[in-house]
Amino acid sequence: MLPDCLSAEDEQRCRQLLARTTAGLRSRPAAAAVLVPMCLVRGVPALLYTLRSNRLVGRHKGEVSFPGGKCDPDDQDVIHTALRETQEELGLEVSKEHVWGVLQPVYDRVSHPHPVTPSTPGDRRKATIVPVLANVGPLDLQSLRPNPEEVDEVFALSLAHLLQTQNQGYTHFCQGGHFRYTLPVFLHGPHRVWGITAVITELTLKLLAPGIYQPSLAVPELPRG
């Protein structure tokens, strides 16, 4: 049975686990920050996602994402960036008191495919996306007012759905005929969750349900020679 991952006890546990990462990363330069909104939809614990507008410019248009965006020089820190962008994209105001902490940063592998982690501090800052975890509480999706210039759709996936193994998979990426890396993917919702958003989803599930979420990564056998 799925425990209440949004209980006061779980909040305290997660805040303690994230405290060190949060203190070390919240003011560090980054390219972008996203909010990972935990919520209750009709009483069911879920994560909130957006479908980026096809009218946007860039390679991530039309993809599933968490609300967020580029860090502005006027932002106080990455938490401020994530909350500001969420308000601009969804009309959803989230106070800093509802933020549980900062998750491990992820890197844009498309911008920096060699190597997986950018090698220099300057490159790392340019590629870093910082996920900010927050509990936005009970949520009626119809009450949100997404910015049509940035968001085509808003939807939620329950934690129960994300934790079912039949809804989990992996995508293996090759470059120049050689295996490079593997990323998770979450299936069978209204839209496929993949790429950086799936990586952040996996980090969140590992934190919220460590005894239940057991990713089974099957790496394909590489050709000899």
Z-matrix of the N, CA and C atoms (Angstrom, degrees):
N
C 1 1.461
C 2 1.537 1 109.67
N 3 1.334 2 116.34 1 136.72
C 4 1.458 3 120.86 2 -178.75
C 5 1.515 4 110.48 3 -73.20
N 6 1.327 5 117.88 4 124.31
C 7 1.466 6 119.51 5 177.82
C 8 1.522 7 111.00 6 -72.61
N 9 1.336 8 115.72 7 167.47
C 10 1.460 9 120.37 8 176.64
C 11 1.517 10 108.44 9 -77.40
N 12 1.339 11 115.71 10 94.72
C 13 1.467 12 120.84 11 -175.40
C 14 1.523 13 112.70 12 -71.03
N 15 1.339 14 117.46 13 -7.95
C 16 1.457 15 120.47 14 -179.29
C 17 1.529 16 111.68 15 -110.62
N 18 1.322 17 117.05 16 19.73
C 19 1.462 18 120.35 17 179.91
C 20 1.517 19 110.83 18 -72.91
N 21 1.325 20 115.97 19 166.18
C 22 1.465 21 121.17 20 178.60
C 23 1.521 22 110.78 21 -61.07
N 24 1.341 23 116.58 22 -36.92
C 25 1.461 24 120.47 23 179.32
C 26 1.521 25 110.97 24 -66.32
N 27 1.333 26 116.35 25 -42.16
C 28 1.461 27 119.51 26 178.45
C 29 1.525 28 111.10 27 -67.97
N 30 1.317 29 116.66 28 -36.88
C 31 1.461 30 119.56 29 177.29
C 32 1.523 31 110.25 30 -60.06
N 33 1.315 32 117.06 31 -46.89
C 34 1.464 33 120.31 32 -179.72
C 35 1.522 34 111.01 33 -62.23
N 36 1.331 35 116.83 34 -42.44
C 37 1.467 36 120.88 35 179.08
C 38 1.526 37 111.14 36 -61.76
N 39 1.332 38 116.66 37 -46.06
C 40 1.458 39 120.90 38 -178.12
C 41 1.530 40 111.47 39 -67.88
N 42 1.322 41 116.55 40 -40.81
C 43 1.463 42 119.43 41 177.99
C 44 1.526 43 111.09 42 -59.93
N 45 1.318 44 116.27 43 -40.86
C 46 1.463 45 120.11 44 179.47
C 47 1.521 46 111.43 45 -66.59
N 48 1.329 47 116.42 46 -41.22
C 49 1.461 48 120.09 47 179.81
C 50 1.529 49 112.18 48 -67.35
N 51 1.334 50 116.20 49 -31.07
C 52 1.469 51 120.61 50 -176.69
C 53 1.519 52 113.31 51 -92.51
N 54 1.319 53 117.82 52 -7.15
C 55 1.470 54 121.00 53 -171.69
C 56 1.526 55 112.07 54 -57.65
N 57 1.312 56 117.25 55 -45.72
C 58 1.465 57 119.99 56 -176.46
C 59 1.526 58 111.23 57 -67.72
N 60 1.350 59 116.23 58 -45.06
C 61 1.459 60 120.04 59 178.30
C 62 1.524 61 110.99 60 -61.93
N 63 1.331 62 115.88 61 -41.53
C 64 1.461 63 120.51 62 -179.49
C 65 1.517 64 111.26 63 -62.30
N 66 1.324 65 116.69 64 -45.58
C 67 1.465 66 120.56 65 -179.39
C 68 1.519 67 111.53 66 -64.31
N 69 1.328 68 117.01 67 -34.34
C 70 1.456 69 120.04 68 -176.87
C 71 1.510 70 115.10 69 -82.85
N 72 1.339 71 117.32 70 -22.53
C 73 1.466 72 119.63 71 -171.14
C 74 1.514 73 115.39 72 -113.74
N 75 1.339 74 118.59 73 -20.26
C 76 1.463 75 118.56 74 -169.23
C 77 1.519 76 112.77 75 -62.64
N 78 1.328 77 118.59 76 -30.10
C 79 1.461 78 120.37 77 -178.99
C 80 1.521 79 112.70 78 -106.89
N 81 1.304 80 117.16 79 4.73
C 82 1.463 81 120.43 80 -179.23
C 83 1.530 82 109.45 81 -80.74
N 84 1.328 83 118.54 82 141.34
C 85 1.470 84 120.40 83 -179.68
C 86 1.523 85 111.65 84 -58.94
N 87 1.329 86 115.90 85 139.74
C 88 1.462 87 122.49 86 178.30
C 89 1.509 88 108.40 87 -148.33
N 90 1.324 89 115.98 88 161.72
C 91 1.467 90 119.98 89 178.68
C 92 1.517 91 110.95 90 -74.07
N 93 1.336 92 115.91 91 -41.04
C 94 1.463 93 119.88 92 -173.71
C 95 1.519 94 110.04 93 -156.43
N 96 1.329 95 115.02 94 164.68
C 97 1.461 96 121.63 95 174.84
C 98 1.517 97 108.53 96 -138.58
N 99 1.320 98 116.15 97 144.22
C 100 1.459 99 121.06 98 176.91
C 101 1.519 100 108.73 99 -125.64
N 102 1.315 101 115.77 100 152.24
C 103 1.458 102 121.39 101 174.39
C 104 1.522 103 108.44 102 -96.92
N 105 1.329 104 116.26 103 131.36
C 106 1.464 105 121.81 104 172.58
C 107 1.527 106 105.96 105 -99.87
N 108 1.345 107 117.80 106 95.96
C 109 1.468 108 120.35 107 -173.31
C 110 1.539 109 111.52 108 -85.42
N 111 1.317 110 115.66 109 110.07
C 112 1.457 111 120.71 110 169.78
C 113 1.522 112 107.35 111 -83.46
N 114 1.329 113 116.69 112 140.34
C 115 1.455 114 118.60 113 -175.62
C 116 1.526 115 109.91 114 -152.90
N 117 1.314 116 115.09 115 171.23
C 118 1.462 117 122.35 116 172.23
C 119 1.525 118 107.72 117 -113.56
N 120 1.319 119 117.01 118 118.72
C 121 1.460 120 122.32 119 177.76
C 122 1.519 121 107.30 120 -112.29
N 123 1.324 122 115.67 121 110.99
C 124 1.471 123 121.81 122 -173.58
C 125 1.523 124 110.70 123 53.32
N 126 1.329 125 115.21 124 40.53
C 127 1.454 126 122.02 125 176.16
C 128 1.514 127 115.37 126 81.96
N 129 1.345 128 117.75 127 0.78
C 130 1.463 129 121.86 128 -176.33
C 131 1.534 130 109.53 129 -104.53
N 132 1.357 131 119.48 130 127.18
C 133 1.463 132 121.66 131 177.44
C 134 1.529 133 111.10 132 -61.99
N 135 1.326 134 116.54 133 133.93
C 136 1.464 135 121.03 134 -175.29
C 137 1.524 136 110.34 135 -152.24
N 138 1.325 137 115.40 136 168.72
C 139 1.453 138 122.80 137 170.55
C 140 1.527 139 107.96 138 -111.67
N 141 1.323 140 115.73 139 142.72
C 142 1.460 141 122.19 140 -177.29
C 143 1.523 142 110.03 141 -99.18
N 144 1.332 143 115.89 142 131.42
C 145 1.466 144 122.00 143 -179.26
C 146 1.530 145 110.07 144 -125.17
N 147 1.319 146 114.80 145 161.35
C 148 1.458 147 120.50 146 172.50
C 149 1.525 148 109.22 147 -124.10
N 150 1.315 149 115.57 148 155.37
C 151 1.464 150 122.13 149 170.05
C 152 1.514 151 106.53 150 -106.64
N 153 1.319 152 115.40 151 114.49
C 154 1.456 153 120.19 152 -175.65
C 155 1.523 154 110.67 153 -64.81
N 156 1.322 155 114.93 154 143.98
C 157 1.452 156 120.47 155 -176.95
C 158 1.528 157 111.54 156 -64.84
N 159 1.328 158 116.31 157 142.32
C 160 1.459 159 121.03 158 174.04
C 161 1.521 160 112.04 159 -73.16
N 162 1.332 161 116.14 160 -8.52
C 163 1.465 162 119.99 161 178.54
C 164 1.515 163 112.31 162 -84.15
N 165 1.324 164 116.99 163 -10.57
C 166 1.455 165 120.17 164 179.24
C 167 1.527 166 110.37 165 -70.28
N 168 1.326 167 114.76 166 154.99
C 169 1.458 168 120.89 167 175.90
C 170 1.527 169 108.11 168 -94.03
N 171 1.314 170 117.30 169 136.93
C 172 1.460 171 120.35 170 177.62
C 173 1.509 172 112.27 171 123.31
N 174 1.327 173 115.30 172 171.33
C 175 1.454 174 121.38 173 -172.77
C 176 1.512 175 113.76 174 -78.75
N 177 1.341 176 118.68 175 -11.49
C 178 1.462 177 120.47 176 -177.48
C 179 1.531 178 113.19 177 -97.71
N 180 1.316 179 117.88 178 6.23
C 181 1.463 180 119.80 179 179.58
C 182 1.523 181 109.68 180 -65.16
N 183 1.329 182 116.11 181 144.45
C 184 1.449 183 120.81 182 178.76
C 185 1.515 184 114.78 183 76.51
N 186 1.326 185 117.90 184 6.10
C 187 1.461 186 121.08 185 -178.46
C 188 1.525 187 111.14 186 -100.93
N 189 1.326 188 115.38 187 158.05
C 190 1.459 189 121.24 188 172.77
C 191 1.522 190 108.91 189 -73.06
N 192 1.320 191 115.62 190 138.27
C 193 1.455 192 120.04 191 -176.72
C 194 1.521 193 109.57 192 -150.65
N 195 1.316 194 115.82 193 166.27
C 196 1.449 195 121.21 194 163.94
C 197 1.526 196 107.44 195 -91.32
N 198 1.345 197 118.49 196 152.20
C 199 1.467 198 118.72 197 177.62
C 200 1.518 199 110.56 198 -62.13
N 201 1.309 200 116.11 199 138.35
C 202 1.465 201 120.34 200 -178.99
C 203 1.506 202 110.76 201 162.36
N 204 1.310 203 115.49 202 -175.00
C 205 1.455 204 119.20 203 -179.05
C 206 1.509 205 112.00 204 175.96
N 207 1.305 206 114.82 205 -165.27
C 208 1.458 207 121.24 206 -174.68
C 209 1.527 208 111.49 207 -68.39
N 210 1.317 209 114.99 208 146.19
C 211 1.462 210 121.11 209 175.86
C 212 1.524 211 109.41 210 -77.17
N 213 1.326 212 116.14 211 128.74
C 214 1.454 213 122.14 212 176.86
C 215 1.517 214 110.13 213 -93.55
N 216 1.332 215 117.61 214 149.76
C 217 1.472 216 119.96 215 178.58
C 218 1.525 217 112.78 216 -57.99
N 219 1.337 218 117.70 217 -27.56
C 220 1.466 219 120.75 218 -178.51
C 221 1.522 220 112.99 219 -82.18
N 222 1.334 221 118.67 220 -9.35
C 223 1.463 222 121.01 221 179.38
C 224 1.528 223 109.94 222 -68.87
N 225 1.312 224 116.08 223 139.67
C 226 1.466 225 120.66 224 -179.79
C 227 1.522 226 111.57 225 -67.64
N 228 1.333 227 116.69 226 -40.02
C 229 1.457 228 122.48 227 179.82
C 230 1.521 229 108.19 228 -166.47
N 231 1.336 230 117.05 229 -175.61
C 232 1.467 231 119.77 230 -176.66
C 233 1.526 232 111.64 231 -67.79
N 234 1.323 233 117.56 232 -28.37
C 235 1.461 234 120.17 233 176.73
C 236 1.520 235 109.75 234 -65.17
N 237 1.328 236 116.50 235 -43.89
C 238 1.459 237 121.03 236 177.69
C 239 1.529 238 110.44 237 -60.71
N 240 1.340 239 117.06 238 -40.35
C 241 1.466 240 120.89 239 178.29
C 242 1.523 241 110.99 240 -60.26
N 243 1.334 242 116.14 241 -48.79
C 244 1.468 243 120.20 242 -176.99
C 245 1.524 244 111.62 243 -63.08
N 246 1.331 245 117.26 244 -42.10
C 247 1.462 246 120.45 245 -179.09
C 248 1.528 247 111.06 246 -70.27
N 249 1.317 248 117.09 247 -39.87
C 250 1.470 249 120.71 248 178.91
C 251 1.520 250 110.77 249 -63.44
N 252 1.322 251 116.38 250 -46.16
C 253 1.463 252 120.03 251 -178.71
C 254 1.527 253 111.59 252 -65.63
N 255 1.323 254 117.17 253 -35.72
C 256 1.465 255 120.32 254 178.31
C 257 1.524 256 110.98 255 -64.69
N 258 1.325 257 116.14 256 -40.91
C 259 1.461 258 119.83 257 178.25
C 260 1.529 259 110.21 258 -65.96
N 261 1.330 260 117.07 259 -39.92
C 262 1.460 261 120.48 260 -178.81
C 263 1.532 262 111.57 261 -69.76
N 264 1.330 263 117.56 262 -37.11
C 265 1.457 264 120.78 263 -176.09
C 266 1.528 265 113.08 264 -81.87
N 267 1.343 266 116.28 265 -39.63
C 268 1.458 267 119.97 266 -170.89
C 269 1.522 268 114.49 267 -117.07
N 270 1.326 269 117.51 268 -7.36
C 271 1.455 270 119.58 269 -173.25
C 272 1.513 271 112.07 270 68.76
N 273 1.331 272 117.08 271 21.60
C 274 1.463 273 123.09 272 -177.11
C 275 1.525 274 109.18 273 -105.82
N 276 1.323 275 115.92 274 113.79
C 277 1.460 276 120.77 275 178.66
C 278 1.522 277 109.36 276 -91.84
N 279 1.318 278 115.63 277 125.37
C 280 1.464 279 122.45 278 179.94
C 281 1.518 280 107.68 279 -122.89
N 282 1.309 281 116.77 280 126.43
C 283 1.467 282 120.02 281 -179.89
C 284 1.523 283 110.26 282 -81.78
N 285 1.327 284 115.83 283 155.75
C 286 1.461 285 120.56 284 -179.53
C 287 1.522 286 111.80 285 -62.81
N 288 1.336 287 117.21 286 -24.58
C 289 1.462 288 120.36 287 179.66
C 290 1.528 289 111.85 288 -65.16
N 291 1.338 290 117.33 289 -21.69
C 292 1.453 291 121.15 290 -179.40
C 293 1.528 292 112.54 291 -90.44
N 294 1.327 293 116.23 292 -0.83
C 295 1.471 294 120.73 293 177.95
C 296 1.523 295 109.23 294 -82.98
N 297 1.338 296 115.79 295 125.55
C 298 1.464 297 120.41 296 178.88
C 299 1.520 298 111.74 297 -83.97
N 300 1.322 299 117.25 298 -28.49
C 301 1.457 300 119.58 299 179.76
C 302 1.516 301 111.75 300 154.87
N 303 1.325 302 114.45 301 -174.91
C 304 1.464 303 123.09 302 -177.34
C 305 1.525 304 108.74 303 -106.73
N 306 1.330 305 115.45 304 130.39
C 307 1.455 306 121.17 305 177.28
C 308 1.527 307 110.39 306 -84.31
N 309 1.314 308 115.15 307 170.51
C 310 1.463 309 121.54 308 176.11
C 311 1.529 310 109.92 309 -55.47
N 312 1.320 311 118.73 310 131.53
C 313 1.469 312 119.78 311 179.75
C 314 1.522 313 111.09 312 -67.82
N 315 1.322 314 115.26 313 153.32
C 316 1.463 315 120.95 314 176.11
C 317 1.517 316 107.99 315 -117.85
N 318 1.322 317 115.57 316 161.88
C 319 1.455 318 120.72 317 -175.20
C 320 1.519 319 110.41 318 -120.58
N 321 1.312 320 114.94 319 141.82
C 322 1.461 321 121.05 320 -179.45
C 323 1.525 322 108.32 321 -74.50
N 324 1.337 323 116.23 322 101.81
C 325 1.461 324 121.19 323 -176.02
C 326 1.524 325 112.01 324 -71.00
N 327 1.338 326 117.08 325 -23.69
C 328 1.462 327 118.87 326 179.78
C 329 1.517 328 110.49 327 -70.96
N 330 1.341 329 115.50 328 -39.60
C 331 1.460 330 119.07 329 179.57
C 332 1.513 331 111.43 330 -73.38
N 333 1.359 332 116.03 331 -30.35
C 334 1.460 333 120.20 332 -175.61
C 335 1.526 334 109.52 333 -133.00
N 336 1.360 335 117.69 334 71.53
C 337 1.460 336 119.12 335 -177.04
C 338 1.518 337 113.55 336 -74.63
N 339 1.323 338 119.10 337 -18.84
C 340 1.466 339 122.75 338 -178.83
C 341 1.524 340 109.31 339 -124.76
N 342 1.325 341 119.30 340 108.48
C 343 1.461 342 129.66 341 -8.04
C 344 1.517 343 110.24 342 -85.68
N 345 1.337 344 117.81 343 -166.31
C 346 1.458 345 121.42 344 179.90
C 347 1.518 346 110.18 345 -61.71
N 348 1.328 347 116.63 346 -44.10
C 349 1.463 348 121.60 347 176.78
C 350 1.516 349 108.43 348 -103.99
N 351 1.346 350 119.18 349 126.77
C 352 1.457 351 121.04 350 179.15
C 353 1.514 352 111.35 351 -52.58
N 354 1.336 353 116.46 352 141.34
C 355 1.455 354 120.90 353 -169.72
C 356 1.512 355 114.23 354 -84.13
N 357 1.324 356 118.01 355 -26.31
C 358 1.456 357 119.91 356 -176.46
C 359 1.513 358 109.99 357 -112.39
N 360 1.359 359 117.82 358 152.84
C 361 1.462 360 120.13 359 179.37
C 362 1.512 361 112.93 360 -56.87
N 363 1.328 362 118.66 361 -37.84
C 364 1.455 363 121.19 362 -179.97
C 365 1.514 364 111.81 363 -64.56
N 366 1.348 365 116.59 364 -46.12
C 367 1.459 366 120.25 365 177.80
C 368 1.509 367 110.93 366 -63.53
N 369 1.350 368 117.10 367 -37.53
C 370 1.455 369 120.94 368 -177.24
C 371 1.521 370 110.13 369 -63.87
N 372 1.322 371 117.26 370 -41.70
C 373 1.464 372 119.98 371 179.35
C 374 1.521 373 110.53 372 -63.86
N 375 1.326 374 116.77 373 -41.01
C 376 1.456 375 120.49 374 -178.14
C 377 1.527 376 111.77 375 -65.08
N 378 1.346 377 117.44 376 -28.44
C 379 1.456 378 120.71 377 -174.71
C 380 1.520 379 113.13 378 -101.10
N 381 1.328 380 118.34 379 -7.09
C 382 1.451 381 120.91 380 -171.29
C 383 1.529 382 112.22 381 -78.43
N 384 1.334 383 115.12 382 131.79
C 385 1.462 384 122.23 383 172.21
C 386 1.526 385 107.17 384 -119.96
N 387 1.317 386 117.05 385 123.05
C 388 1.459 387 121.42 386 -174.82
C 389 1.532 388 109.57 387 -103.20
N 390 1.335 389 118.35 388 120.26
C 391 1.468 390 121.23 389 176.38
C 392 1.534 391 110.47 390 -85.78
N 393 1.321 392 116.13 391 133.80
C 394 1.465 393 123.12 392 179.13
C 395 1.524 394 107.96 393 -114.59
N 396 1.322 395 116.67 394 120.42
C 397 1.466 396 121.88 395 -175.77
C 398 1.521 397 110.62 396 -92.78
N 399 1.343 398 116.72 397 128.58
C 400 1.462 399 120.75 398 -179.43
C 401 1.522 400 110.07 399 -144.54
N 402 1.320 401 115.54 400 148.22
C 403 1.465 402 121.76 401 175.17
C 404 1.523 403 107.90 402 -101.74
N 405 1.331 404 116.66 403 110.22
C 406 1.463 405 120.47 404 -176.85
C 407 1.524 406 111.73 405 -91.91
N 408 1.354 407 117.21 406 -0.07
C 409 1.455 408 121.15 407 173.64
C 410 1.513 409 113.68 408 79.12
N 411 1.351 410 117.50 409 -164.66
C 412 1.475 411 121.30 410 178.83
C 413 1.521 412 110.22 411 -59.53
N 414 1.325 413 115.75 412 136.33
C 415 1.457 414 119.32 413 -173.55
C 416 1.526 415 110.82 414 -139.58
N 417 1.322 416 114.89 415 131.40
C 418 1.463 417 122.25 416 171.54
C 419 1.516 418 106.71 417 -102.99
N 420 1.318 419 116.66 418 111.33
C 421 1.465 420 120.20 419 -175.42
C 422 1.520 421 112.09 420 -59.30
N 423 1.345 422 116.79 421 -29.09
C 424 1.463 423 119.91 422 -179.40
C 425 1.523 424 112.17 423 -69.91
N 426 1.329 425 116.59 424 -17.44
C 427 1.458 426 120.06 425 -178.69
C 428 1.529 427 111.93 426 -82.75
N 429 1.323 428 117.43 427 -12.79
C 430 1.460 429 120.68 428 -179.21
C 431 1.525 430 110.08 429 -76.32
N 432 1.307 431 115.56 430 150.12
C 433 1.464 432 122.07 431 179.51
C 434 1.525 433 109.37 432 -123.73
N 435 1.347 434 116.49 433 76.11
C 436 1.465 435 118.88 434 -177.44
C 437 1.515 436 112.35 435 -65.24
N 438 1.317 437 114.65 436 144.91
C 439 1.456 438 121.83 437 176.81
C 440 1.528 439 108.46 438 -72.72
N 441 1.333 440 118.93 439 113.92
C 442 1.471 441 120.68 440 -175.56
C 443 1.523 442 113.57 441 -64.17
N 444 1.323 443 116.72 442 -18.52
C 445 1.461 444 119.17 443 177.77
C 446 1.525 445 111.93 444 -75.53
N 447 1.331 446 116.54 445 -19.46
C 448 1.459 447 120.41 446 -176.67
C 449 1.519 448 113.62 447 -118.18
N 450 1.326 449 117.26 448 -28.12
C 451 1.467 450 120.82 449 -171.55
C 452 1.531 451 110.27 450 -129.44
N 453 1.333 452 116.15 451 127.71
C 454 1.469 453 120.84 452 175.84
C 455 1.521 454 112.01 453 -90.40
N 456 1.330 455 117.16 454 -29.02
C 457 1.465 456 120.10 455 -174.96
C 458 1.521 457 109.53 456 -158.86
N 459 1.331 458 115.37 457 150.25
C 460 1.459 459 122.31 458 173.32
C 461 1.519 460 107.54 459 -123.08
N 462 1.328 461 117.13 460 133.38
C 463 1.462 462 119.92 461 179.44
C 464 1.524 463 109.68 462 -148.50
N 465 1.308 464 115.67 463 161.30
C 466 1.462 465 121.98 464 179.97
C 467 1.514 466 109.61 465 -121.13
N 468 1.326 467 116.61 466 144.55
C 469 1.457 468 123.03 467 172.22
C 470 1.517 469 107.59 468 -118.58
N 471 1.315 470 116.34 469 125.62
C 472 1.462 471 119.55 470 -179.11
C 473 1.521 472 110.22 471 -66.46
N 474 1.330 473 116.18 472 151.87
C 475 1.455 474 119.89 473 175.74
C 476 1.528 475 110.17 474 -61.94
N 477 1.336 476 116.92 475 -34.98
C 478 1.467 477 120.23 476 178.04
C 479 1.524 478 110.64 477 -60.11
N 480 1.341 479 117.15 478 -41.41
C 481 1.466 480 121.03 479 178.05
C 482 1.530 481 110.66 480 -64.49
N 483 1.320 482 116.96 481 -47.31
C 484 1.460 483 121.25 482 -176.90
C 485 1.524 484 111.93 483 -65.46
N 486 1.331 485 117.11 484 -28.06
C 487 1.462 486 121.41 485 -176.45
C 488 1.526 487 112.95 486 -87.62
N 489 1.324 488 118.22 487 -6.47
C 490 1.458 489 120.58 488 177.47
C 491 1.533 490 109.49 489 -78.89
N 492 1.324 491 115.76 490 127.10
C 493 1.467 492 119.67 491 -173.83
C 494 1.528 493 112.84 492 -61.11
N 495 1.319 494 117.51 493 -29.07
C 496 1.470 495 119.10 494 -179.59
C 497 1.526 496 112.08 495 -69.84
N 498 1.324 497 116.66 496 -13.37
C 499 1.469 498 120.51 497 178.02
C 500 1.526 499 112.32 498 -100.18
N 501 1.319 500 117.23 499 6.53
C 502 1.460 501 122.19 500 -177.89
C 503 1.518 502 110.37 501 -113.19
N 504 1.319 503 116.27 502 142.25
C 505 1.459 504 120.64 503 176.88
C 506 1.516 505 110.09 504 -154.89
N 507 1.335 506 115.60 505 -174.66
C 508 1.461 507 121.04 506 179.41
C 509 1.513 508 109.35 507 -141.38
N 510 1.326 509 114.92 508 147.52
C 511 1.453 510 121.48 509 176.39
C 512 1.523 511 108.27 510 -117.36
N 513 1.322 512 116.99 511 128.81
C 514 1.460 513 122.29 512 -179.11
C 515 1.528 514 108.84 513 -100.12
N 516 1.311 515 116.74 514 128.56
C 517 1.455 516 122.36 515 -176.57
C 518 1.530 517 109.94 516 -107.23
N 519 1.324 518 115.05 517 133.96
C 520 1.458 519 121.38 518 176.81
C 521 1.520 520 109.55 519 -118.01
N 522 1.313 521 114.72 520 154.57
C 523 1.460 522 120.04 521 178.05
C 524 1.522 523 107.93 522 -144.11
N 525 1.311 524 115.51 523 125.70
C 526 1.455 525 119.47 524 -178.16
C 527 1.514 526 112.68 525 63.08
N 528 1.340 527 117.05 526 29.89
C 529 1.444 528 120.43 527 179.36
C 530 1.510 529 114.65 528 81.80
N 531 1.338 530 117.45 529 5.19
C 532 1.460 531 121.60 530 -178.31
C 533 1.525 532 110.24 531 -121.36
N 534 1.332 533 115.43 532 142.62
C 535 1.456 534 121.11 533 176.57
C 536 1.527 535 109.51 534 -64.51
N 537 1.349 536 116.42 535 131.99
C 538 1.463 537 120.36 536 -177.79
C 539 1.527 538 112.12 537 -112.70
N 540 1.345 539 117.91 538 -53.35
C 541 1.453 540 120.49 539 -177.71
C 542 1.523 541 110.00 540 -163.59
N 543 1.313 542 115.45 541 169.09
C 544 1.463 543 122.81 542 -178.36
C 545 1.515 544 109.70 543 -127.38
N 546 1.322 545 116.78 544 136.83
C 547 1.457 546 121.53 545 178.61
C 548 1.528 547 109.92 546 -125.74
N 549 1.334 548 117.38 547 148.66
C 550 1.461 549 119.88 548 177.98
C 551 1.522 550 111.39 549 -73.94
N 552 1.331 551 115.68 550 162.14
C 553 1.457 552 122.37 551 173.96
C 554 1.524 553 107.28 552 -145.21
N 555 1.329 554 116.33 553 143.27
C 556 1.465 555 121.77 554 179.14
C 557 1.525 556 108.28 555 -117.15
N 558 1.328 557 115.34 556 128.12
C 559 1.463 558 122.09 557 -167.49
C 560 1.524 559 112.02 558 -115.63
N 561 1.332 560 114.15 559 172.85
C 562 1.466 561 124.43 560 169.00
C 563 1.525 562 113.96 561 69.33
N 564 1.321 563 117.36 562 17.70
C 565 1.454 564 120.53 563 168.70
C 566 1.519 565 108.52 564 -97.22
N 567 1.326 566 118.27 565 -168.58
C 568 1.467 567 119.36 566 176.91
C 569 1.525 568 112.11 567 -64.09
N 570 1.344 569 116.60 568 -25.62
C 571 1.459 570 121.23 569 177.49
C 572 1.522 571 108.59 570 -144.21
N 573 1.317 572 116.06 571 153.21
C 574 1.465 573 121.05 572 178.28
C 575 1.533 574 109.56 573 -75.77
N 576 1.318 575 116.31 574 132.09
C 577 1.464 576 122.16 575 177.52
C 578 1.520 577 106.98 576 -100.72
N 579 1.323 578 116.81 577 116.23
C 580 1.456 579 119.66 578 -177.12
C 581 1.530 580 109.91 579 -145.09
N 582 1.325 581 116.85 580 -176.46
C 583 1.453 582 121.82 581 177.66
C 584 1.515 583 112.71 582 64.61
N 585 1.316 584 115.31 583 -146.69
C 586 1.459 585 121.24 584 -177.18
C 587 1.517 586 111.09 585 -60.77
N 588 1.339 587 117.92 586 -36.36
C 589 1.466 588 120.77 587 179.81
C 590 1.524 589 110.93 588 -63.02
N 591 1.333 590 117.16 589 -37.43
C 592 1.460 591 120.30 590 177.28
C 593 1.521 592 111.33 591 -69.27
N 594 1.319 593 117.46 592 -37.52
C 595 1.466 594 120.79 593 176.95
C 596 1.528 595 109.95 594 -61.18
N 597 1.332 596 117.15 595 -44.86
C 598 1.465 597 120.92 596 179.42
C 599 1.527 598 110.36 597 -66.61
N 600 1.336 599 116.95 598 -37.86
C 601 1.461 600 120.21 599 175.77
C 602 1.527 601 110.66 600 -59.99
N 603 1.316 602 116.75 601 -43.37
C 604 1.464 603 120.54 602 179.42
C 605 1.530 604 111.33 603 -63.47
N 606 1.322 605 117.44 604 -43.13
C 607 1.465 606 120.66 605 176.91
C 608 1.526 607 110.73 606 -59.04
N 609 1.330 608 116.35 607 -39.89
C 610 1.464 609 121.28 608 -179.36
C 611 1.523 610 111.09 609 -66.56
N 612 1.331 611 116.92 610 -43.93
C 613 1.461 612 120.63 611 -179.75
C 614 1.528 613 111.40 612 -65.38
N 615 1.314 614 116.63 613 -38.10
C 616 1.464 615 120.12 614 177.38
C 617 1.520 616 110.81 615 -61.13
N 618 1.326 617 116.24 616 -35.87
C 619 1.457 618 120.52 617 179.93
C 620 1.520 619 111.65 618 -76.30
N 621 1.330 620 117.05 619 -45.39
C 622 1.459 621 121.33 620 -173.38
C 623 1.524 622 113.03 621 -76.11
N 624 1.322 623 116.55 622 -35.97
C 625 1.471 624 119.99 623 -174.01
C 626 1.521 625 110.41 624 -134.97
N 627 1.341 626 117.74 625 63.56
C 628 1.472 627 120.12 626 -174.36
C 629 1.523 628 113.37 627 -63.62
N 630 1.322 629 118.19 628 -28.40
C 631 1.452 630 119.92 629 -179.88
C 632 1.509 631 113.92 630 -85.95
N 633 1.334 632 116.56 631 -9.64
C 634 1.464 633 120.81 632 -176.12
C 635 1.522 634 111.30 633 -110.91
N 636 1.324 635 117.10 634 -43.66
C 637 1.459 636 119.66 635 -177.97
C 638 1.524 637 109.23 636 -80.74
N 639 1.314 638 115.71 637 109.31
C 640 1.458 639 122.66 638 -179.82
C 641 1.521 640 108.87 639 -125.36
N 642 1.325 641 117.15 640 83.64
C 643 1.465 642 118.84 641 -177.54
C 644 1.522 643 111.02 642 -63.05
N 645 1.313 644 115.73 643 131.66
C 646 1.472 645 120.97 644 178.60
C 647 1.518 646 107.99 645 -108.75
N 648 1.306 647 114.71 646 96.10
C 649 1.458 648 120.70 647 -176.03
C 650 1.524 649 109.79 648 -87.48
N 651 1.327 650 115.08 649 115.58
C 652 1.459 651 120.10 650 178.87
C 653 1.519 652 108.61 651 -106.10
N 654 1.324 653 116.51 652 103.12
C 655 1.461 654 121.32 653 -178.99
C 656 1.517 655 108.84 654 -84.37
N 657 1.328 656 118.63 655 126.94
C 658 1.470 657 119.92 656 -178.61
C 659 1.517 658 112.07 657 -64.55
N 660 1.312 659 116.18 658 149.80
C 661 1.464 660 120.47 659 177.87
C 662 1.531 661 109.51 660 -69.08
N 663 1.313 662 115.30 661 128.49
C 664 1.457 663 119.70 662 -177.85
C 665 1.516 664 110.13 663 -82.37
N 666 1.332 665 117.00 664 146.68
C 667 1.473 666 119.39 665 179.10
C 668 1.528 667 111.32 666 -64.25
N 669 1.306 668 115.80 667 141.53
C 670 1.469 669 120.05 668 178.91
C 671 1.521 670 110.10 669 -74.55
N 672 1.342 671 112.54 670 149.46
C 673 1.455 672 118.02 671 177.80
C 674 1.492 673 112.01 672 78.23
